[in-house]
Amino acid sequence: MEKQTGMADWRRRLLWSLALVWAAGLVWAWWWMDGRHGQVFERPAYFAGDQVPGPFPAGQIQVVHVWQTGCPCNAGHEAYIREMTERFSARGVQFARAGSLPGGRGDVLGELPHWRLPASWADWPGGPSVAIWDASGQLAYVGPYSDGASCNQDSSFIEPVLRALLAGRAVTAARYDTLACLCELDEEAFAP
């Protein structure tokens, strides 16, 4: 009888210990995820793009997607970016990619040419974001895709810019103060 009581007591202690370890693991995982997303999620950002040549010779509208692979902020933009890139490519807009090197699971921009951001843009706030040049080679827009963590055709800041440029109207929005979901860019994003 005493042996059975001791065994039951031991099992109860083991179960309580396992429950405490499991609960501590959940608390740690929550803390880690919250801390990781808190560092990269919506933050104030100031985009200021000095006039630099785009990745292609002037003559067509150029768009550079500034992208950091693995950034949690990408998820709300991926479907829109894929669709928008296909739609405007058909209208003669040229696209490139800056930021992290192409590759990795789920890289929606992997097939685009990679362009290193110029050294004068070393204080670029992060990605996902975009830079757009008009057909004459003048920088027309720098900033986020939209105001928030996701983007679609209705909430996009760049959709009206591209439509205006395609219609031959001038756009000058190379300085932009915003609150956006951004991740820091790797050093490989910038030209040496």
C-alpha positions in Angstrom: 0.0 0.0 0.0 2.8 2.4 0.9 4.6 1.6 -2.3 1.4 2.4 -4.4 0.9 5.7 -2.5 4.6 6.6 -3.2 4.3 5.7 -6.8 1.1 7.8 -7.2 2.7 10.7 -5.5 5.7 10.4 -7.8 3.5 10.4 -10.9 1.6 13.4 -9.7 4.8 15.3 -9.2 6.1 14.3 -12.6 2.8 15.4 -14.3 2.9 18.8 -12.4 6.6 19.2 -13.4 5.8 18.5 -17.1 2.8 20.9 -17.0 5.0 23.6 -15.5 7.7 23.1 -18.1 5.1 23.1 -20.9 3.5 26.3 -19.5 7.0 28.0 -19.2 7.7 26.9 -22.9 4.5 28.6 -24.0 5.3 31.8 -22.1 8.8 31.9 -23.6 7.5 31.2 -27.2 4.9 34.0 -26.8 7.5 36.4 -25.5 10.0 35.5 -28.3 7.3 35.9 -31.1 6.0 39.1 -29.6 9.5 40.6 -29.3 10.4 39.5 -32.8 7.3 41.0 -34.4 7.5 44.1 -32.2 10.9 45.0 -33.6 9.8 44.9 -37.2 6.1 45.8 -37.2 4.6 49.2 -37.8 7.1 52.0 -37.0 7.6 55.6 -38.1 9.7 55.9 -41.2 11.0 58.7 -43.4 11.8 57.9 -47.0 14.0 60.3 -48.8 15.3 59.2 -52.2 18.1 61.4 -53.7 17.9 61.6 -57.5 19.8 58.6 -58.7 19.5 56.7 -61.9 17.2 53.7 -61.9 18.3 50.1 -62.6 17.5 50.4 -66.4 18.2 53.1 -69.0 15.6 55.9 -69.1 12.8 55.5 -71.6 10.3 53.4 -69.7 8.8 53.7 -66.2 10.9 51.7 -63.7 9.8 50.1 -60.4 12.2 48.7 -57.8 10.7 46.5 -55.1 12.8 46.9 -52.0 12.3 43.5 -50.4 13.8 41.7 -47.3 13.3 37.9 -47.6 11.8 36.4 -44.4 10.3 39.7 -43.2 6.9 39.1 -41.5 5.7 42.3 -43.2 5.9 40.7 -46.7 3.0 38.4 -46.1 0.4 41.2 -46.5 1.9 42.4 -49.8 3.0 39.2 -51.7 -0.2 38.4 -53.7 -0.7 42.1 -54.6 2.9 42.5 -55.7 2.8 39.4 -57.9 -0.5 40.5 -59.6 0.5 44.2 -59.9 3.9 43.4 -61.4 2.4 41.1 -64.1 -0.4 43.7 -64.9 2.0 46.7 -65.3 4.7 44.7 -67.0 2.2 44.1 -69.8 1.9 47.9 -70.1 5.7 48.4 -70.5 6.7 49.1 -66.9 10.1 47.6 -66.1 10.6 45.9 -62.7 13.7 45.1 -60.6 14.3 44.0 -57.0 16.5 45.5 -54.3 17.2 44.4 -50.8 18.1 40.8 -49.9 19.4 38.6 -52.7 16.8 36.5 -54.6 16.1 33.1 -53.3 14.5 31.4 -50.4 11.1 29.8 -49.8 8.2 31.8 -51.1 10.3 34.5 -52.8 7.7 36.2 -55.1 10.3 38.5 -56.7 13.1 35.9 -57.3 12.8 36.1 -61.1 13.4 39.9 -61.2 16.8 41.5 -61.8 18.6 42.4 -58.6 19.7 46.0 -58.1 21.8 47.2 -55.2 20.5 50.4 -53.6 22.9 53.3 -54.1 25.2 54.3 -51.2 23.4 57.7 -51.0 20.3 55.7 -49.9 22.1 54.1 -47.0 19.5 55.3 -44.5 16.7 53.6 -46.4 14.1 52.7 -43.7 13.5 49.1 -44.8 11.3 46.8 -46.8 8.9 46.0 -48.1 8.9 49.3 -49.9 9.3 50.7 -53.5 11.0 53.2 -55.7 9.5 54.4 -59.0 11.2 56.4 -61.8 9.2 58.1 -64.6 10.1 57.4 -68.3 12.6 60.3 -68.4 14.6 58.7 -65.5 13.4 61.1 -62.8 12.6 59.6 -59.4 8.8 59.9 -58.9 8.0 58.0 -55.7 9.8 56.3 -52.8 7.9 54.8 -49.9 5.8 51.9 -48.7 3.2 50.1 -50.8 0.4 51.2 -48.6 -0.5 52.5 -45.2 -0.5 49.3 -43.0 0.6 45.7 -43.0 -1.2 44.6 -46.1 -1.8 46.0 -49.6 -4.3 45.5 -52.4 -5.3 47.5 -55.5 -7.6 49.7 -53.5 -5.2 50.6 -50.7 -2.0 50.8 -52.8 -0.1 54.1 -52.8 1.9 53.1 -55.9 -1.1 52.2 -58.1 -2.2 55.8 -58.6 1.5 56.8 -59.2 1.9 54.2 -62.0 -1.5 55.2 -63.6 -0.5 58.9 -63.5 2.9 58.2 -65.0 1.4 55.9 -67.7 -1.0 58.8 -68.6 2.0 61.1 -69.0 1.4 63.2 -65.8 4.3 64.2 -63.6 4.6 62.8 -60.1 7.0 64.1 -57.4 6.8 62.1 -54.2 10.5 61.3 -53.5 10.1 62.2 -49.8 7.6 60.4 -47.7 6.9 60.4 -43.9 4.8 57.5 -42.8 4.0 54.7 -40.4 4.7 51.4 -42.1 5.4 47.7 -41.4 9.1 47.4 -42.3 12.1 45.2 -41.7 15.7 46.3 -41.7 17.6 45.6 -44.9 20.7 43.3 -45.0 24.0 45.0 -45.9 24.0 43.1 -49.2 21.1 45.5 -50.3 23.5 48.4 -50.7 26.2 49.1 -53.3 29.7 49.2 -51.9 
